[in-house]
Amino acid sequence: MTIAITGATGHFGRVVIESLKARGIPASDIIGVGRQVEKLDGLGVTVRQAAYEDREALEKAFAGADKLLFISGSEVGKRIPQHRNVVDAAKAAGVGLVVYTSAPRADTTDMKLAAEHRATERMLADSGLPHVILRNSWYVEVYNPAQAVEHGGLFGAIGDGLVSGAPRADYAEAAASVLAGSGHEGKVYELGGAPFTLKELAAEISRQSGNTVTYTDMPVDKYVEFLVSVGLPVEVAEIYADADRAASQGALHVPLADLEALLGRPATPLAEAVKASL
């Protein structure tokens, strides 16, 4: 069984590769696909260079793969054509199963960030490719506890909304579980850890760091202005602020059951995730 992983040169893809190897998948049976393939040096896997914009290179990279972990692109606003290339290339290469990393409740949420994921899920359904959907909630690392200590706070527009966050490694291990296992075709997994508010996260960072970290909540429009002030393009800032708006209404709160079932263990507690990030 040969497993290809897109975006393998990123943090998430690398952790998935390590988790697959820990599960007994030989490095020789893993294909790492990405732009900066030198980042995969030392992992022992087969390396193939391809970008999401290059449909032909993707098809060549997927050749011989029985399964494909399709890690969603990171360029918000550009993902639909990029993802179309991945799906078309996977079908042309004869991939037997595609595992896609999506967003929480992508089929029903009104969160703008999920729109490209929803479109990709439809692409996969329309393609006829056997597939599995992993709808990952937020990584704890998104909130960058170390940076929160440096700046003295977390900022957002989420209010008291609950975030079913988990460390990146938990989601990667869950993906590896699906890739290395069987019986997952056609399944949709809503994945998230034990829920917390950003006030609770700030309190935990404060406790562990010994520094006062607070959470500053803002109206959505003010949060957009804040994100622009720290360097985000306004279009991206609006999408991220809208994600907080949706999260304040429960968009990032999902049950623990799916993640823990795939992990075969409890999800990593928030305190442990913060400690690792710090």
N, C-alpha and C positions, 0 to 999 in steps of 0.2 A: 504494500500500500504506500503510495507516494502522496505526500501532502504539500501543496504549494501555499504560500502565505504572501499576500500583497502587503505593501507597506511594512515589509519585514525589517527595514532599516530604522523604523521608529521605535519608541520606547515600548509600546504595546506589543508590536510584532516580535521584538526580541525576547520579551518575557514569555510569549506563547511558545517560541522555539525552545527556550529553556525548559518550559513545563512539559512539552512533548517529549523531549529527551529524558526528562525525569520519569516519564511514564513508560519508558522503554522503547520509544520510536527511534530507530537508528538515525543518526544525523544524515546518513547517505540517502535516506528516504524523505528528506525534507528539502523543499525548494524555497529559498528566500528570494522574493521578488521586490525590487525597489529601485530608487534613483541612485542613491549613494551607497553602492554595494560594498565599498571598502569598510563600511561600518559593521559588516557581517564577518570580518576577518576573525579567525579563531574559533568560530562556532562549528566548523566542520561540515556545514550544510552545502548543498549545491546552490550556487548563486547565479541569478539571472537578472540582468538589468532591464528595467522597463518602467515607463511613467504612465500614469492614467490617461495622458493625452495621446499615447501612441498605441493604437489598436493592434497594429501588426506585431509590434514588439511584445505586447501582452499575450497574444496568441502563441507566439514562440515560447514565451516564458512558461505558459501553462501546459505545454506539450508533455504528455505522459503523466499528468497529475490525476490521481483518482479523486482527491478531495481538494477543495480550495477554501482557504479562509480569506474572505473578501473584507478587508478592513476599510471602512468608509473613508473617503478622502477628507482632508482637513480644510480645504479651501471653500468656505461657505459662499454660495452663489455660483460656483463653478462645478458642483458635484454631479449634476444630472448628466451633462455630456460625458464627463469622465467616467461615471458609473456605467453609462451605456456602453462605453468601450470595453469595460471589464466584463459585463454580462455577455456581450456579443463574442468577445474573445474566448470566454469560458465555454460557450456553446460550440464555437467552431473547433476548439481544441478537444472537445469530447469529455470535459470534466464530469465526473460522476455525481458529485455532491458539492454544492456551494453553501458555505456558512457565512452569513452576512451580519456585521455589527451595525445595529440600527439604534433608534432612540426610543425611550419609554412611550408605550401606547401610541406608536407612530401612526396607526391606522385611525385613531379617534381624536388625538390631542389637537388643540388649536395653536400649539406652540409653533411659531414660524420656523424655528430651527429644525423641526421634524419634517417639514414639507419635502425636502430632498430625500430624506430617508423613506418617507411614504411612497414617493415616486419610484425609488429603487426597489422597494418591496414589490411594487406592481410590475416593474420590469422583470424581476425574477419569476413572478407568477406567470406572466405572459410568455416568457421564454420557454417554458416547459422543463427547465432545468430542475432536477431534484434539489431542494434547498432547505436550510434551517435559518431561522431568524433569531438573533441574539439582541434583544432590546436593552442595551446597557444604560443604567442610570448614571449619574455623575461619579467621576473619580474623586476621592478625597483630595488627591493631588491638585485638582482644578483650583482649589482654594489656597494652595501654596502656604501651608502653615508657617514655614520659615520666613517667607516674605511678609506675612501678616505680623510676625514679631518685629521685623525690621521697620515696618510702617505703622505699627501700633494698632492695626485694626483690619477688619473685613468690611467690605462695602457691597451693597446690593439693593435690590428692590423686592426681596422675597418675603419680607415681614416675618410672620411666625410659621411660614410654610415648611413642611417637612421634606427633607432630602434623604432618599434612601441611598446614601453614598457608600462606596466601598473602595478600597485601594485598587489601583490598576492591576495588581497581581492577582486579585480574586477574579476579576473579569477575564484575565488572560488564562488563568487556570480552568475556568469554566469553559472557555473556548477550546482549550486543549482536550478537555474531557469529552466534548462533542466530537472533535476531530478524531480522537483515538478510539472512540466507542462506536456503537451501532444503535439502530432503532430511533434515531433522532429525525429522520427525514420527515418534512412536513410540519415540524413542531415550531412553535413560536414561544420563546422564553422571555419573560419579563424579569430582568435581573437587577437586583439592588440589595444593599446591605441594610443594617438596622437604621431606622430613620433618626435624623437629628435636625434641629433648627440651627441657623447660623449663630444665634446667640449661644446655644449649647456648644457649638464648635469653637467659638471664640473663648468661652469659659475653659474648655479643655486645653486649648493652646496656651492660655494664660497659666493654668495650673502646672502644665509640664515645663513651660519655658521659664517660669518665674517672672515674666514680664506681663504687664497689663495689656490685653488685647480686647478690643470692644468690637461690636458689630454696629455699623451705621446704616440704618435703613433709609431709603430715599424713595420719592415718587419715581415712577418709571422715566418720565422725561428728564428729571434731574440726574438719574443714573446714566442715561444716554450721554448727557453733557459731561459727567464725570469720566466715563469711559473714553470719550473723545479727547478729554484733557490729558489723559495718560497715553494717548497715541493710537487709539483704534480708529479706523475709518468709520465715518458716521453710519454707513450701511451695516457694517458688522456690529457696531455698538447697539444699534436698534434691535438687531436680532438677539444679541445676548441679553439686553434689558428685557426684551419680550419673554425670553426664557425664564427670567426671574418672575415676571408677571404671572406666567403660567404656573410656575412652581409655587407661588403664593396661594394658588388655587388647587394644589395637590398634584400637579403634573409629574413631579419627580418622586412621588411617594408610591412605591410598589411593594408587594409582599416579598418576604424573605424566601419563601418556599423554593422558588425555581433556582436561585443562586445556590442555596445550601444543598439542594438535591444534586446539582451538577458537581459541586465541590466535594460532596460526601463528607462534609464537616460543617461546623458553624462558620458563618461569615466572620471576617476579621473585625473585632470590636473597634469602635471609633478611637478609643484611647490608644490602642496598639497601632492603628493606622497613623494617628497624629505623631506618635513617638517615632515611627519609621520615617515620616516626612521631615520631622525636625532634625 
